[in-house]
Every structure is written in C-alpha cells, then in structure tokens.
C-alpha cells in the first residue's frame, strides 16, 4: 500500500519525532510514502515564516524529510479529482489546500495519512488513515 502524507503529519513528524509514526515510515519501502506538492508548498511556507537560525534548522529538516518522503507532482488527473470532490462536498466549507491534497491522494490511488480526519470526511472514494491515533 502507498501513502500520501497530509501537512499535519509532516509537521508532527518534524517537530515531535513520535516513535509510533517513525516506525510506520521505517516499515515502508522508499517511495511508498510520499507527499503532495501542495503539502510541500505548505511546509515551504512554514520554513519562510521562520527567522534567523530557526529558519536554517527548519529548511534543513524539510530537506531531510524530502529525501525519505518524495514530493509527488500535481497533474491533470488530480485537478479533475479536485472538481469531483468540490462538487461532492459543496454544502460544507472546506480548506482549499486540504481539498487539493485529498484530490491528489484520490487521483493517485493513495491512502491519505492525517491526524485531522474530520477535514477529509465524506470525500467519496478517499481512503484515510490516522497514524497518530493508531498508537
């Protein structure tokens, strides 16, 4: 099985180094766990918000993470999935970035890993796992 990480899981991994989440990574072969370019953009934004030495540490941490968790490009199939999901949940307000990440996971046939399961509730066909609560 392959997984797409939500931004909150990447931040949790970078900040807390939780053993149970780290173990899930170690159990997966390189390339089985990826991040969306949308997640990468959000993480880059977080790096840029840092100043001084904190920014350097954050940038190096992100670079190390992307060595283990490749960044998946957003392609036209993902854009088409975004349209489907936007219509499917139009009665509820959703964060556009989360919807893009959900569409990316769905279009690539990946299971989305998040600790904010409510953000991805009711998206048709989307498989979601929470590695934080699974401990």
Beta strands, then each sheet from edge to edge (+ up, - down):
strand 1: 3-5
strand 2: 33-36
strand 3: 70-72
strand 4: 111-113
strand 5: 128-129
sheet 1: 3+ 2+ 1+ 4+ 5+
end
